Amino acid sequence: MVNVEFVPDKKVVVHQVYRFGSKEELAKRIVGFGQNKPVFWCDGVLFVYFTNNTDLDREEYFKGTWHWDALLYADMPKYSESVELEDGSYKGVKLMVLDYSGFDVFKDVMKWLRSRKA
């Protein structure tokens, strides 16, 4: 029989934080980076994070520490399945939003984020 062991995350290290005034501003920045990947929602916050995925980052991750090079976010009180841009050269671009409110690590990061805004 296979031995199953649960090793929870211990720490998230956030190196840079960028707040945007609206979910549309955040979506434009993500699209401007050449990304068309899903963004995440948890506890009233729309966000995306970036990692370098270096060997050191991977080694730390398997020990329970995530390194986020950048956390970009905007307030979004209610969950929606997507953010659609409606102006300028981004008109019609739609980003999928994934609900991560069921994940403890993201709930803890959002709690930390709110505490530093106060």
Backbone as CSV, one residue per row, in Angstrom:
resi,resn,N_x,N_y,N_z,CA_x,CA_y,CA_z,C_x,C_y,C_z
1,MET,0.834,-1.190,0.000,0.000,0.000,0.000,0.877,1.251,0.000
2,VAL,0.425,2.295,-0.685,1.168,3.551,-0.781,0.942,4.381,0.470
3,ASN,2.009,4.930,1.006,1.924,5.834,2.148,1.595,7.236,1.625
4,VAL,0.553,7.843,2.143,0.146,9.188,1.729,0.443,10.140,2.870
5,GLU,1.155,11.209,2.566,1.500,12.193,3.575,1.051,13.569,3.095
6,PHE,0.406,14.317,3.967,-0.019,15.677,3.662,0.998,16.643,4.248
7,VAL,1.574,17.498,3.398,2.537,18.495,3.843,1.988,19.867,3.444
8,PRO,1.351,20.570,4.370,0.727,21.861,4.027,1.769,22.950,3.761
9,ASP,1.338,23.957,3.007,2.193,25.117,2.784,2.450,25.805,4.119
10,LYS,3.670,26.324,4.272,4.049,26.979,5.520,4.125,28.493,5.379
11,LYS,4.511,28.962,4.177,4.763,30.393,4.033,4.650,30.802,2.573
12,VAL,4.146,32.027,2.362,4.170,32.656,1.046,4.989,33.929,1.198
13,VAL,6.040,34.055,0.414,6.885,35.244,0.432,6.519,36.075,-0.795
14,VAL,5.970,37.269,-0.556,5.559,38.160,-1.638,6.615,39.253,-1.754
15,HIS,7.250,39.355,-2.923,8.347,40.303,-3.096,7.883,41.679,-3.566
16,GLN,6.816,41.745,-4.363,6.297,43.028,-4.831,4.776,42.948,-4.887
17,VAL,4.118,44.052,-4.535,2.667,44.115,-4.541,2.242,45.334,-5.343
18,TYR,1.304,45.140,-6.266,0.783,46.234,-7.089,-0.738,46.227,-7.004
19,ARG,-1.295,47.357,-6.570,-2.746,47.497,-6.485,-3.247,48.310,-7.669
20,PHE,-4.322,47.843,-8.283,-4.946,48.550,-9.404,-6.295,49.086,-8.957
21,GLY,-6.699,50.191,-9.560,-7.918,50.869,-9.169,-9.189,50.147,-9.563
22,SER,-9.099,49.243,-10.521,-10.287,48.510,-10.958,-9.871,47.167,-11.546
23,LYS,-10.851,46.292,-11.647,-10.581,44.981,-12.243,-10.209,45.125,-13.710
24,GLU,-10.765,46.149,-14.396,-10.432,46.373,-15.804,-8.973,46.823,-15.971
25,GLU,-8.500,47.685,-15.067,-7.090,48.113,-15.120,-6.161,46.921,-14.936
26,LEU,-6.490,46.065,-13.989,-5.678,44.867,-13.762,-5.701,43.972,-14.996
27,ALA,-6.867,43.754,-15.573,-6.980,42.908,-16.764,-6.175,43.478,-17.924
28,LYS,-6.215,44.796,-18.116,-5.431,45.426,-19.196,-3.940,45.201,-18.989
29,ARG,-3.486,45.287,-17.767,-2.058,45.082,-17.480,-1.657,43.653,-17.800
30,ILE,-2.490,42.702,-17.423,-2.183,41.296,-17.683,-2.126,41.043,-19.183
31,VAL,-3.118,41.547,-19.912,-3.130,41.388,-21.368,-1.928,42.122,-21.968
32,GLY,-1.592,43.277,-21.442,-0.435,44.047,-21.921,0.875,43.307,-21.734
33,PHE,0.947,42.439,-20.723,2.137,41.603,-20.507,2.212,40.480,-21.532
34,GLY,1.178,40.370,-22.379,1.147,39.278,-23.345,0.577,38.009,-22.754
35,GLN,-0.085,38.148,-21.621,-0.674,36.998,-20.940,-2.157,36.948,-21.260
36,ASN,-2.668,35.803,-21.471,-4.110,35.610,-21.559,-4.441,34.387,-20.728
37,LYS,-3.996,34.444,-19.481,-4.215,33.325,-18.589,-5.302,33.696,-17.588
38,PRO,-5.865,32.715,-16.932,-6.901,33.018,-15.950,-6.357,33.886,-14.823
39,VAL,-7.238,34.654,-14.245,-6.929,35.391,-13.029,-7.750,34.744,-11.914
40,PHE,-7.432,35.087,-10.707,-8.027,34.415,-9.564,-8.861,35.384,-8.733
41,TRP,-9.838,34.830,-8.017,-10.661,35.621,-7.115,-10.728,34.901,-5.782
42,CYS,-10.595,35.680,-4.714,-10.742,35.122,-3.373,-11.127,36.250,-2.423
43,ASP,-12.202,36.058,-1.710,-12.624,36.978,-0.650,-12.643,38.447,-1.075
44,GLY,-13.230,38.718,-2.228,-13.406,40.099,-2.665,-12.232,40.706,-3.402
45,VAL,-11.258,39.887,-3.768,-10.060,40.386,-4.450,-9.823,39.597,-5.732
46,LEU,-9.614,40.322,-6.826,-9.194,39.734,-8.101,-7.675,39.850,-8.131
47,PHE,-6.983,38.767,-8.451,-5.519,38.832,-8.375,-4.861,37.849,-9.333
48,VAL,-3.593,38.095,-9.538,-2.724,37.182,-10.260,-1.353,37.297,-9.611
49,TYR,-0.624,36.211,-9.610,0.735,36.261,-9.056,1.696,35.642,-10.055
50,PHE,2.948,36.070,-9.976,3.982,35.582,-10.876,5.134,35.017,-10.058
51,THR,5.691,33.916,-10.552,6.865,33.310,-9.934,7.945,33.150,-10.998
52,ASN,9.179,33.012,-10.555,10.291,32.808,-11.486,10.504,31.344,-11.831
53,ASN,10.100,30.454,-10.959,10.322,29.025,-11.152,11.794,28.664,-11.312
54,THR,12.632,29.298,-10.516,14.044,28.924,-10.513,14.211,27.629,-9.740
55,ASP,15.365,27.016,-9.848,15.631,25.800,-9.081,15.486,26.064,-7.588
56,LEU,15.965,27.227,-7.131,15.850,27.572,-5.717,14.389,27.727,-5.311
57,ASP,13.582,28.383,-6.153,12.155,28.533,-5.864,11.478,27.170,-5.750
58,ARG,11.787,26.263,-6.672,11.191,24.928,-6.633,11.621,24.165,-5.375
59,GLU,12.884,24.296,-5.029,13.390,23.631,-3.826,12.670,24.155,-2.583
60,GLU,12.518,25.484,-2.501,11.814,26.099,-1.371,10.347,25.665,-1.351
61,TYR,9.727,25.587,-2.530,8.321,25.199,-2.622,8.096,23.817,-2.020
62,PHE,8.976,22.893,-2.328,8.808,21.539,-1.809,9.087,21.453,-0.313
63,LYS,9.652,22.520,0.248,9.832,22.604,1.699,8.692,23.393,2.344
64,GLY,7.755,23.909,1.523,6.590,24.587,2.066,6.557,26.091,1.911
65,THR,7.515,26.669,1.175,7.549,28.120,0.996,7.380,28.479,-0.471
66,TRP,6.360,29.301,-0.770,6.148,29.825,-2.123,6.824,31.179,-2.209
67,HIS,7.489,31.459,-3.310,8.025,32.800,-3.585,7.230,33.395,-4.738
68,TRP,6.508,34.471,-4.454,5.769,35.194,-5.483,6.555,36.449,-5.801
69,ASP,7.070,36.547,-7.013,7.824,37.740,-7.404,6.941,38.963,-7.420
70,ALA,5.710,38.804,-7.857,4.783,39.928,-7.906,3.363,39.434,-7.682
71,LEU,2.622,40.213,-6.922,1.200,39.992,-6.692,0.483,41.240,-7.195
72,LEU,-0.336,41.086,-8.214,-1.113,42.188,-8.785,-2.563,41.960,-8.402
73,TYR,-3.250,43.013,-7.944,-4.616,42.800,-7.498,-5.473,44.053,-7.642
74,ALA,-6.775,43.815,-7.583,-7.773,44.888,-7.570,-8.963,44.377,-6.767
75,ASP,-9.662,45.294,-6.134,-10.864,44.904,-5.409,-11.939,44.467,-6.403
76,MET,-12.627,43.401,-6.060,-13.766,42.914,-6.846,-14.687,42.206,-5.853
77,PRO,-15.598,42.968,-5.244,-16.401,42.423,-4.144,-17.162,41.145,-4.468
78,LYS,-17.721,41.041,-5.664,-18.499,39.856,-6.016,-17.784,39.050,-7.091
79,TYR,-17.838,37.742,-6.934,-17.215,36.856,-7.920,-17.971,36.904,-9.246
80,SER,-17.218,36.867,-10.331,-17.760,36.761,-11.683,-16.863,35.797,-12.442
81,GLU,-17.429,35.027,-13.364,-16.649,34.019,-14.093,-15.640,34.607,-15.064
82,SER,-15.777,35.893,-15.396,-14.840,36.500,-16.335,-14.806,38.015,-16.154
83,VAL,-13.758,38.605,-16.702,-13.640,40.055,-16.799,-13.501,40.353,-18.279
84,GLU,-14.443,41.126,-18.804,-14.399,41.473,-20.223,-14.066,42.945,-20.369
85,LEU,-13.100,43.228,-21.240,-12.692,44.606,-21.482,-13.551,45.200,-22.591
86,GLU,-13.930,46.450,-22.399,-14.907,47.046,-23.307,-14.443,48.314,-23.984
87,ASP,-13.147,48.628,-23.906,-12.720,49.869,-24.550,-11.346,49.738,-25.192
88,GLY,-11.069,50.658,-26.104,-9.768,50.748,-26.749,-9.357,49.495,-27.495
89,SER,-8.063,49.306,-27.565,-7.526,48.179,-28.330,-7.785,46.830,-27.646
90,TYR,-8.247,46.863,-26.402,-8.527,45.623,-25.669,-9.999,45.214,-25.760
91,LYS,-10.787,45.986,-26.488,-12.234,45.732,-26.558,-12.514,44.277,-26.961
92,GLY,-13.358,43.631,-26.182,-13.747,42.250,-26.467,-12.855,41.194,-25.843
93,VAL,-11.710,41.588,-25.275,-10.831,40.616,-24.616,-11.492,40.196,-23.306
94,LYS,-11.513,38.898,-23.079,-12.155,38.357,-21.884,-11.156,37.459,-21.158
95,LEU,-10.993,37.700,-19.864,-10.142,36.848,-19.036,-11.009,35.994,-18.125
96,MET,-10.719,34.709,-18.076,-11.422,33.796,-17.190,-10.996,34.078,-15.749
97,VAL,-11.959,34.023,-14.840,-11.697,34.223,-13.415,-11.996,32.912,-12.688
98,LEU,-11.011,32.414,-11.974,-11.165,31.173,-11.211,-11.401,31.503,-9.744
99,ASP,-12.394,30.893,-9.155,-12.737,31.126,-7.751,-11.821,30.285,-6.866
100,TYR,-10.900,30.943,-6.177,-9.962,30.252,-5.292,-10.322,30.461,-3.819
101,SER,-11.578,30.831,-3.550,-11.975,31.124,-2.174,-11.998,29.875,-1.292
102,GLY,-11.914,28.713,-1.875,-11.900,27.481,-1.093,-10.513,27.015,-0.685
103,PHE,-9.478,27.774,-1.039,-8.100,27.365,-0.756,-7.538,28.192,0.399
104,ASP,-7.160,27.521,1.473,-6.687,28.213,2.667,-5.499,29.130,2.405
105,VAL,-4.554,28.697,1.586,-3.363,29.523,1.358,-3.751,30.866,0.730
106,PHE,-4.708,30.867,-0.190,-5.125,32.119,-0.827,-5.961,32.965,0.125
107,LYS,-6.780,32.334,0.958,-7.527,33.078,1.966,-6.559,33.788,2.916
108,ASP,-5.492,33.106,3.296,-4.501,33.712,4.190,-3.771,34.877,3.519
109,VAL,-3.450,34.726,2.233,-2.795,35.828,1.515,-3.738,37.029,1.426
110,MET,-5.019,36.805,1.164,-5.979,37.917,1.078,-6.153,38.591,2.434
111,LYS,-6.134,37.815,3.514,-6.210,38.389,4.859,-4.988,39.285,5.104
112,TRP,-3.812,38.817,4.732,-2.584,39.608,4.868,-2.680,40.887,4.029
113,LEU,-3.188,40.750,2.803,-3.313,41.895,1.907,-4.233,42.956,2.522
114,ARG,-5.356,42.538,3.070,-6.289,43.494,3.703,-5.645,44.152,4.913
115,SER,-4.853,43.411,5.664,-4.231,43.975,6.865,-3.212,45.057,6.510
116,ARG,-2.579,44.966,5.374,-1.581,45.982,5.008,-2.233,47.184,4.351
117,LYS,-3.491,47.064,3.902,-4.208,48.202,3.320,-4.787,49.099,4.417
118,ALA,-4.970,48.556,5.599,-5.638,49.288,6.686,-4.813,50.424,7.216
